[in-house]
Amino acid sequence: MVANNARQRSGFPAAEEQGGPAEGLARDGDLFHHRVMADHTDVELLRSLINEFLGSAYQQHGHQDLPALCEQLKLPVPPPEAGHSKRQRLTASLQVSPDDGLMAVAEAILDTQPLAGWERNRLEDVLWAARPHVRIPGRARRELARELDLSDHLKYPDRFMALLGRLWDLGDDLRSSWDLSAPTLYDEIQRHVLRFQEDWTPEYLFEQLHAFEAPDPRFGHFLEGLASPSTLPDEQAQRRFVDLANKHLQPVGAQLRLEGEEDGYPLFHLAQTGQGTGRRPRNLIFATLGKPDIRFTSALDNDIEIAERSDQVLVYDRPVGTNGLLWRELLAWWQEIREISDPEQASRSLYDRMRASLPPRSEGQKNLFWLYHNIYREDLNAVPALLPEIWVHWDPKTVRERGALALQNLRMDFLMLLPGNRRVVLEVDGMQHYTRDEGTVPDSARYAATMAGDRDLKFRGYEVFRFGHDELRDHDKARPAVTEFFRTLLAGSS
């Protein structure tokens, strides 16, 4: 990590000197995302595939075009033309490209360059393998295919073929270099699946696509595509397919979950059973300076407002997508509601406002909050927001008034919303979690209530991580452990 320089220009109010954060520059970026992926990517294979692409790409460009091409592909500036061939210049540019920059290069190639299906698939497979994905064994794939009826999908042949063309190598991009009389897989599917629909079974089609042995991420994208309204604009047909797919997915710990809507149709996402939650947050009440006075303005729509002391409560009420809630999204919301045009000023004020909500006597909480933003100050726009003092439960009555029916752990120390609808709660446990009378008397009942609250959260799909206050008391000593914790946590959500 970079040194603690109070004037470091970065994606966040940077290092903090015993008071407030130093200046920083908010920026868009995905450097962190690529650094995390680099830890899980077959870097040698990715570099080799990019090199293969460059080995043919140079033939389509002149020397004068190579700097612009490298810029487009996120590669370093190539060496001068003098004494170098075009191929040598591109090779040299790739050689000095760092490992953690290769994902951006591969994504730029996929986004901007014409590729044969096999070229596209090889690059995608390496990138997708580095991201969280669901394992689907071959047996589950085959049994699903044997029971699958494609008649609903074949009512929309152009959409169906577009899905196949995006994910599988149909050979239709090789016509110029092959005997035009030789049918491609595209031609065979047109004839034996679309025109004469009884020729091929879905299982045989999957065989021809090599779907049974395809990498798990590609097969997962295929299932999501088959359930997508862009392929199947018929809700009843979508749900029939999802019900059948889940019949075979659930025994292997997976399912197609409802994740929202697209053009008025349900949208489904492949998820690991027991991880994350199928629901999206609607109101994030955080950084509170006291218990909020909440009322529903529309109980039907779950619309709320803070009736009194609204200046002491922050409510993020924008949709949270499957990528979770990133700092840059929280910052954009803050800029809008506070009418702050300068991103740097907004970053500083949002950080200060959230930090002010932390309990004054909890040095552990304050140090965890500071460490997170300090560790990722160069990459903050690309990492999840760390929301302090978050209300997970809410009850207008106090715990004493509610008695035995009271909800436990109403307000949590921190919440992070990660990709795949993962909700991560972070708690810093001081003496108040297991003692009473200001830490002088052990209280097993209080500790038991805390543990019961944790179990309830986990059953609701939350992941709960607890830190002891003492391990965070000194932020310099805590830095290695906190750095490793967040690196491991976020590596599983890139």
N, C-alpha and C positions, 0 to 999 in steps of 0.2 A: 504494500500500500504506500501511497505517497506520504511524504513527511507532513507534519503538522505545521503548515505555513498559513498564518492567519490571513494572508492576502491571496491565497490560492484562488484562481479563477476556476469555477467548476459549475456543476449542475445544481448546487445548493449553497446556502449560507454555510461556508466551509468549516474550518476548524474553530473550536470554541475556546476562548481564553477565560476561564473562571468567571464567566458572566453571561455573555451572549455570543451568538455565532458571528464569525467574521463575514466579510462580504463574499458573495459568490454570484455567478451568472447562470440563471436558469436557461437550459437549452434542451432541445429534443435530442434523442440519441438512443442507440441500442448497443453501446459498447459493452455494458454489463451483460446483456443477454448473450452476446457473442462470447464473452469471456467464460461464462458459465457453460455454454455449449461446448467450448473447446475442451473442457475437462472430460467430456463424455463422447467426443467425436473421434472417429478413426482418422486422425489428422493426416497420416501418410497416404491413406487411400484417397482422401479428399484432395490433397495436393496433386496426386497422380492424375485424378480425373480432370482437374482444372488444367493441368499441363497438357493432357490429351486434347482438350478442347482448344487450347491456344495453338496446338500444333497444326490445326486446320484453319483456325480463325484468321491467322495472319495472312493467308492467301487471298482473303477478301478485302484487304486494306493495303494502302500505301504507307510508306514510312511516315509521311506527314500526318497520317490519321492515328498513329499509335498512341500518342499522348492522350488524345480525346477518348480513345477506346479504353485505355487503362483507367482513366478517370471514371468512365461509365461503369467499369467493372470493379471499382473500389481497389484497384491495384496501385502500387507506387509508380511514380513517374519513371518511364523506361530510360535507359542510358541514351546518349546522343547517337545519331545515325552513323557517324563516322566510324568505319571499321567494323560495323556490326550488321548482320543480316536482320531482317524483320523478326525471324524466329528467335534469334539470339537476344534481341532487345526484349521481347515478351518473356522469354525464359528468365532473363536477368531480373525483370520486374517481379515475377512470381517468386524467385528465390529469396528476395529480400522482404517479401510479404510475411508478417509474423503469423504464427499459428492461430492466434486468436482473432485474426482478420480474415481467415479463409472462409468462414461461414458467410460473411458479408459478400465476399467475391462470388461464392457459389450461388447465393440468392440473387445477386445482380445478373449473373449469367442466365439463370432461370427466368428472370423478369424481363430481360431485354434482348436475348439472343434467340435466333431460330435454331431449334434443336430437333434431332430425330427422337422418336419415342424412347429408344433404348438409352440415348444420352441423358435425356431428361430424367428417366427413372433412376438411373444410377446415382445421379447427383441428389435427387430427392431422397432416395433411400438412406444415404449417408447422413443427410441433414435430419431427417425424421427420426432416425435411430437415436439421435442425441437428445430428443425431447421425450417428455413423459408419454408413454403409450401403454396400451392394454394388450396383454398377451392372449392370443386366441389359438389354441391348439388345432392341429390339422383335422383331428376327428370331429371337433365341433363345427369346423368350416364345412366339412364334407356332409355331415348329417343335416346341417342347415340347407345346403344346396340341394340335397335329395328331396327335401320336403318343400322347397321353394316353388312357387307358381309365379312366373313372370308376366302373366297375362295383363295385370294392371300396368306394369311398366311399359309393355309393348303397345299400349294405347298412345304412348307419347314417344314414337321411335326416334325422332331427332334428339330429344332430350336424353333418351337412354344411350344413344350412340355418342353423344357429347360427353356423358359421364365415362363411358368406356375409353374414349379417346384421351381424356384427361389423365387417366390412371394406368392404362395398360398400353403396351406397344402393339398396335394393330397392324403395323407394317405399311400403312398407307402413305407414309412419308418417304418410302424407298422406291416409288414407282419409276422415277427418272433414271435409277441406276440398275433396275432389274428388268427382266423380260416382262413386257406389258401383258403377255398372255398368261403369266403365272398369277393365280389369285392370291390376294393378301388375306390376312385374317379379317381385315375390315370387310372385304368382299364376301368371305365365307359367312360372317355373322349376318350381313345383309341378306344373304340367300337362305341360310339354314335356321336363323332365329327370327328374322323379321318377315320375310316373304312366306316361307314354309315353316310355320312355327312348331310343327310337330317333329321336324327333323332332329333337332338337338335338344336334349334335356338341359335344364339349368346346371346339373352336375357336369355334363360334358362341356358346356360353355365355360364353366369355371376351370375345367382342365385345360382348355385351349388358351385361356387367359393366364395360365400358371398361377391362379389365385390360391391354390391349396398350399403351395410352397413359398408364396410371396412373403416378404417381411411383415411382421405384425402391424406396423404403422400403415402400410399401404392397404392391407386388407381392412383395417379399421376405417380408413378414409372411404373405402369402397362401400362398406356397410352404411356409413353416414350418408354417402351419396345416394344409395338406393332408398334411404328414408327421407331424403331432402325434397322440399317442395320444388326446387329447381329441376329435379328429375321427375317427380311424381306430384303434380299439382292437384291432389285429390286427398283430402284429409282422411276419409274412411280407408282409402287404399294405403295411405301412409301408416295408419294405425294397424292395419292387418299385417303389413310387413314387419312392423316393429314388434308386434305380439309374437309372430313366428320367430323372428330373430332372437328375441329375449328368451324364448323357450329353450334355445340351444346355448345362449350366452350365459345365462344366470348360473347353470351348474359349474361353469369354469370361472366364476367370479367377475362377470362383466354384464353390462346391460346398455341398451340405448335409452338414454334419459331425455325427458322433455326439458329443453333449455330455453324456451321462449318461443318467439314467433318470427316468421319471415313472410312478408306480403300477406299477412293474415292466416298463414298456415303454420302448424306446429313445426318446430325445429328440434331435431334430436342430436344428441352428442353421445359418443361412446365413452363410457366411464367404467372405472373399476368399482365393483360392488363394495360398499362399506367405506369408501373414501369420498370425502367431500359431501355435498348435499345437492339434491335436485332442485333446490329453491334458490332464488336470487334475493339479495337484500333489497329492501325498498326504502328504508329510512335508517341511516347511520347517525346515531345520536352520540356525540363524542366531545372530548375536551370540555366537559362540563365543570363548572365551578360550584355546583351544588345540585341537588335533586331537581330535575326539570319538572315544571308544571305543564303536563301534556294534556291535550284534549283532541278528540277526533273532529275534524271538520267534515269528513265524509267517512263513516264507518264502513260503507260498502266498498270504497276504493282504498281504504287504509291511508287516507290523507290525514296528517296530523299537523298541529301547530303548537308552538310553545306559548302558552297563554300569558305567562308573566316571566320576567327576567330573561327574555330571549337573548339578551346580550351576553349571558353567561353560558349559553349552550350553542354548539354547532350541530347543524343537521344537514348531512349530505343526502340529497333526495334524488340524485340522478341515477339512471340505470347502471348497474355494474355488470359488465360482460363476462364472458368465459375466461378472459385474460386477467380477471381480478381487478383491483383498484390500484393503479400506479400513482406514484407521486405526481407525475406531470398532469394526470387527470384531476387529482385533488387540487393542484395548484391552479389549473384553468378555472375550476369552479370558484376558488377563492378570489381570483382576479375579477371574475364577473360579479360576484355578489358584493365585493368591496370596492369595485370600480377602480382597480389599481392597474394602470397600463404598463408599468415597468415590472417585468418578470422578476428582476433581482430584488426589488423592494417587496414584491408580493411573497417571494420565497422567505425572506427574512421575517416578515410580519406573520406569516402563517406558522412558521417554526416557533416564533416567540409566543404566539397565541396558544399553540398546543402545549408548549413547555410550561406555560403559566398554569395549566390545569393540573399539573402533577403535584402530589401532596408535598408540602414544604419539607416535611421531616423524612421523606423517603429518598435518601441519597441513591439507593439502588435503582429505583425507577428512573430518576433523573439521569443517572450514569448510563443506563441501558438505552434510553432515548437518545442521549448525546452520542454514544458510541455508534449506534446504527447510522445516524446521519453523518458522522465523521468518517466512518469506514467507507461509506459509499458516496462521499461527497462529489466525486468525479462522475458517478454513474447514476445519480439519484433519480433522474427523470425516467430511467428504465427499470427501476425496482419498485416493489409494492410499497404503498404508503404504510407507515406505522402509526396507527390511530390510538391515541392515549385516552384513558378514562372513558371506555366505551360501555354503553348500556346494552347488555345482552338480554336481560329481562327488565320488565318495568311493572310496578304495581303502585297504584295511588295510595295504598295503605303501607304503613311501616311494617317491618318484620314483627315487632311487638304486637301491633294491632291484628295482623293476619294470623299470628300464632303458629299452630302446627302445620297449617297449609301454606306458610310463607315460602316463597321462592328463595333459593340460596344463590349467593354470588351474583347479585343483581348487576353490579358494575365491575368490569374486568379492567386490569391495568392497561393491556394493549390488545389490539386486534389487527391482523393482516389478512386481506382477501387475496388469495393466490389463484393462479390459473386452475381451471378444472373445478371451479366452485369450492376450493378448499378454504376453510375458515380456520385460521390459526390464532389461538388465544395465548398470550404470554402473561404470566403472573410472576411478580416479585414478592416472595413470602418473607415478611418480617415477623416479629414476635406476636403481632396482633392476630396472626393466623392460628396460633396454638397456645396463647396465654390470655389472661384477663388482668384487670387492675394494673394497666400500664406495664405489662410484662413481668409482674411479680409472682403470678400464680399460674401454673400449668392448667390448661383447659382442654381436656380431651374431647368434650362435646363440640367445642368450636372447630377443632381439627376435623372431627368426624363430619360436621356440616360442610366444611370446605371440600372434603373428599366426595361427599354425596353430590355436591354441586358439580364437581368435575365429571363424575359418571354421567350425570344428566346431560351435560354439554356434549360429551363424547357420543352418547346415544343420538343426539340431535345432529351429529355430523361434524362437530368441532374437534380440532386437535388442540390439546392443552399441554403447554410446556411451562414448567415452573423453575424459577431461579431462586436460590437462597439469597436473602438480602446481603449477607456478608460477602458472598463471592462477587458482588457488584459494588461493594463499598468504595473501592479504589479503581477508578476507570483505567489507569495504566496497567494495573495487574489483571484486570478483567478483560482487557482488549483481546489477548490471544484466544481465550475460550469463547468470547462473544463473536469474534470474527469467524471462528470455525463453526459455531452454531449456525449463524446466518448463511455461511457458504454452503453448508450441508442442506439446510432447509430450502434455500432458493434454488440449489442445483436440481432438486427434484421437482421444480415447478417452472423451468425455463421454457 
